[in-house]
C-alpha cells in the first residue's frame, strides 16, 4: 500500500471481487471492509458508483457465461456455438444479458383502499347505530 490509502486499495479489491461475480457481502469481506462502508462509498462517490455498476455488469456477464458453460457441459458432445444450445439455454442467456427486453416485468396491483372518512363513518354506525 505504499503511497496509497488503505481505502483506495480496499475499493480496488472490492471492485475486483464484484467483477468476479460474487455478492456485495462477499466482495466486501474479501476487501476486508464492512458491507455498510462500501454502500457509503457508493452513495457519496459518483465515480465509485459508476465503477460499481460496471463491475456488477462484468460479474453478471461472467455468471451468464458460467451458466451457459455448465449447461453445455452436461451434453455428451459440448455445444461449440449458441446455435447448438437448447431453447431453454438460449432463454437463460438472453434473460441474463438483456433483462429489459427478455424478462417479463412483474406488476403488483393492490386494490384501492377505502376512503378513511368512509371507513370511520361505517365504524361509527356499527358502534352507535
N, C-alpha and C positions, 0 to 999 in steps of 0.2 A: 504494500500500500504506500510505498514511498512517494511522497509528493501529492497524494490524493487523499481526500477524506474517506473515512470508512464508509459513510453513507453512499458515496459515489460507487465504490466497489460493490456494496450491497445492492444498489439499484441495478447495476450491470448483471450481477449474479441472479437477481430476481427475474429480470427480463430474459436472460438466457434460459432459465428454467421454464418460464412461460412458453418460450419458443419450442421447447421440447414437448409441450402439450400437457404439462401437469396442471393441477389446480392452483389457485391463488394460495391456498393454505400450504400446499407442498412447496411451491416456489418460494414463499416467504421463509419457510423453515430451512430450505436449502441455502438461502442467502443469509441465514442467521439473523433474521429480523422479524419482529412481530407482525402479524397479519394486519392489525389496525394501523401500524406505521405505514405500510405500503399503500393502504387506502388514503391515508392523509397525504402522502406524496402525490398520489393521483389527483386528489381533489385540489391541491394547491399548486400544481405544476403542469401547465398545459403541454409542454414538450414531453414530460414523462407520461402523461395521459395518452398522447399520440403513440409514443413508443410502446406503451402497454397494449393498446388496441392492435398495433401491428404485430406484436409478439403473440397475442391471443390468436390472431388470424393465421399466423405461421404455424402455431401449435395445433390449431384446428385442422389445417391442411395436412399436417403430419398424422393426425388422428384419422382423417379420412383415408389417407394413403395406407395406413396400417390396417384399417377395417377392410379395405379392398384387398390388401395383401393376404390377410387372414382368410377372407372369403375365397380367394383364388387358390390358396394353399390347400384347401380341403378337396380340391379337384384331383383326379387321378393324373391328368396332364394339366399343369397350371396354364391359365389363360395368359397369353402374352400381350393382348390388347383389350381395350374396352369392348370391342366387337365380340369378343369371346365370353364376356361376362353375362351372367343371367340378368333378367329384367330386374329382379329384386336387388342384386348387387349394384346395378346402374342407378336404381332409385336411391339407394343409400348415398352413393357418391354425389349425385345431383342435389339431394337434400342437404348434404353437408357443405357443399360448395356454393350453392345458391338458394339458401332457405327462403328468401323473399319471393322467389319465383316458383319453387317446387314444394314448399310446405304450405299446407292449408292453415290459415290463421284460425285460432280458436276464439270465438266470440262468446262471452258470457253475458247474458241479458237477465237482469234481475227485474222482477215486476216493480212497478212504481209503488212506493209506499203510500198508504193512505194519508191524506192531509191530517196534520196533527190536530187542528181545530175540530175536524170531523170525528177523530178518534176520541178526543176529550168530551165532545158532546154526547157521543154514544155511551161512553163510560158514565157520564153524569146521569143519563136517562136510565141506565141499568141500576145505578145506586139509588137515585132519588125518584125514579119513576116517571 
